[in-house]
Structures are given as C-alpha cells and as structure tokens.
Amino acid sequence: MTTVAIIGAGPLGSRLALGAARAGFRVLLEDVMPANLRHAQQSIRLQIDDAALSPPAQPAVAFVSSIEDAVREADLVIDCVPDELESKLEILWLVDRMAPPRTVIATPTTNLSIADLASCTNRSEKCIAIAASPPALAGLADLAARAGSPILLRAGPATSEETIALVTDFWRQLGFNPTIDRSPA
C-alpha cells in the first residue's frame, strides 16, 4: 500500500485525504494549525459515518501535527498550501529534507513552474505539478462525481518516468483520467 502524506488540512487537503483513503491509500494528514486539523478530523469522520462503511473498508487517515511525522514514511507527498511561491518553496524545502529519498513530491499549482520549484530541492526527478485549481478537484471525496474526470500533471525536465508513473497511478486510483504535460516550463 502506498503511503500518502498530505500537507495542509484545509478544504482541499481534507477532501484529498478522504478520497485517497477511500481509494485504499494509507493517508497522513498534516496541518500546523491545530484548529484546521481538528476540523478536518471531524469532517472526515462525519463523512465516513454518513457513508456507513463496513469496518474493513473504512478509510485509514491519521492526523499528525508536524511535517516530519507526515513525511517520514511517505511514498508520495502532496502539499495543499496556497499557490504562492514562498509557501510552496518552504514546504518543498522541508519535505525534501525530512522525507526519505524515495519520496515523490506533487504540488498543485496553476501559476508556478514545476521546473523552478523542483530546482530548489535535491530531488528534481521526484517532483511533479498537479495543474488543477481547487474547484476542479471539488469532487475528490466522491468517486461517482469524478469518475473519468481529466486531471493534468506537469512534469519538469528532470521528472523521472518512475515519478510520473507513481503519480499517474495515484490519480487513476482516485478515479481521475490523468494526462501528462512535458512541455518545458
């Protein structure tokens, strides 16, 4: 099972955590703001209860309060912080230093270059952008709502085929139809 760390427990992070858990991933959801983490925990538990899932099918979401705890065992890290250069650079820098070398970093961005962001890490080959806005990801927790929905992934010049395969597979398991943009950016 792939372990996914999601950094940021706001609306996007919470929906992504629930959707990933329902797809069978082990999920670690992190936020530096305790109130955000508590709200996400309550929201996810309510949605699990509303779905009346049987115990073996219940999503596995762990709630953690530090990036280090979130990424320590992660195969894939997705940051759900604001799409601002300083926020993205800070998160990528922290993840790059705290996560195992195998860990892939995916960052949702519509404005920033994945090549530029990846160049600030020691793992450019393991960085990829999710070129989607939060409204495009609104149905993350509802498999029926997103069945076959397109999602664009932007690979940087150094992004490895292994990274592309892992992230593409992740989104497919969530019910999306990923496409890859390899144009230099």
N, C-alpha and C positions, 0 to 999 in steps of 0.2 A: 504494500500500500504506500502510495506517495504521501508524504507529509507536507502540507502547505501552511506556510506562515503568512498571515495577513496583517499588515501593519496599518492601523487606523480602524477604529470600530465605529465610525460614523455610519450613515445610511448605506453607502456603497460597500464598505468593509463588512458590515453585518449581513447584507444580502449575499455578498460573495461567499462569506463563511458558511452560511446556511446552504446555499446552492452547492458548494464544494463538498460539504459534509453529506448532503443527500445523494451526491454522486459517488460517495464511497471513500472520499479522501479523509485522512486524519487532518484536522484543522486546529491551528493555534492562532487565536485572535488576540492582537495586542493593541493597546492604546495607552498613551502616557497620562491621559485624563481618566481618573477612576470613575467619574460620572458617566463618561461615554462607554466605558467597559461594562458598568452595571446596567446601563440602559440596553446595550446590545445583548447582554446575557438574558435579561428579562424578555426582550423582544424575540430572541431565538427560541427560548424555552416555550413561550406562548405559541409560536408558530409550530413547534414540534408537537405540543399538546393538541392544538387545533387539528393537526393532520392525523391524529390518533394512530401514530406509527407503532407497530409492534416493537418490543424491546430489541430484537436483533437488528432491526433496520434503522434504529434511532441514530441520527447524525452524531458524530463524535467531534464536538467543538470544545476545546479547552481555552479558558480565558486567562491570559497572562499579562503582567503589568510591566514587563521590560522587553526591549527588543532582543536582548541576549537570550532570554528564556524562549522567545518565539522562534528565533532562527537557529538555535543550537543543533536541532535535529532536522531542519527543513531541507527538503529536496527542491522546493520552489518557494520563493518569497514574492508576494505581490504587495506593493505599497499602495495604500489608498489615502495618501496625503494630498493636499491641494496641489494642483498642476502649476506650481511656481518653481522657478529654478532653485532658489535657496532651499526650499522644503525638500525637493527631490534630491539635490546634491547631499544634503545632510543625511537623509535616510539611506541612500545608496552607499555613502561613506561608512555609516555604522554597520549596515548589513555586510558589506564587503569585508570588514574587519572582524565581525563576530560569527559569521556563518562558516560552515565547513567549505572547503574548496569546491566540492561537487555542486553546491547550491546555485540554482539559477535565479536571477532577479528579473522580474517582469514589472514594468511600471506603466500604469495608464497615463497617457499624455496625448493631448491634441496639439500642443504648441511647441514642445521641446524636441530637440534632436536626440534620438537614442545614441547616435554615434558620439555626440558631445557628452551625454550623461555617462555612457559606458567608459569613455576615456578617463573618467575620474575614478575608476575602480581598477583593481588588479585582476579583473575577470571580464574584460570586454567581450570575450567569446561566450559568456554566460549571461548576457544582458539582452533584453528584447522589450519593445514597447507594445503596449496594448492601445491601439489607436481608436479609442472609443470614449465617448462622453458618458457621464453618469446616466442621462436619460436613455441612451442606447442599451445600457445594462440594467434597466429598471426591473426587468422580469427575472433577475438572477435566481431568486428563490423558488420560482415557479417553472418547472420543467416544461409543462404544456405551453406556457406563454412564449418560451424561447426556442422551441423545437425547430432546428434548422436555421435560426437567425444568423445572419452573417456577422462576423467579427474580424476586424483587420488587425494583423500583427505586423509590426515594422521591425525588421532585422537590421542591425547595423552592419557595417562592412566586416567586422570581426566576429559577428554572431555565428556560432557553430551550428552545424546541422543537428547535432545532439540536442542543443538548446531549443532549436526550432521544433524538433520532434516532440520533446517533452511538453512544451507549452501548447503546441497544436493538439496533442493528445488530451491535455487537461481541458481545453475548451470544448473539444468534441465530447468528452465525457459529461460536460455540463450541458450538452445539447446544442451548442453553437456550431456553426459551419465556418471555421477559420480559414482565412486566406493570408498569404504572406506577401508583404511589400519589401522587396530587397533593393529598392532604389536608394542611392546614396543620399543621406540626409543628416 
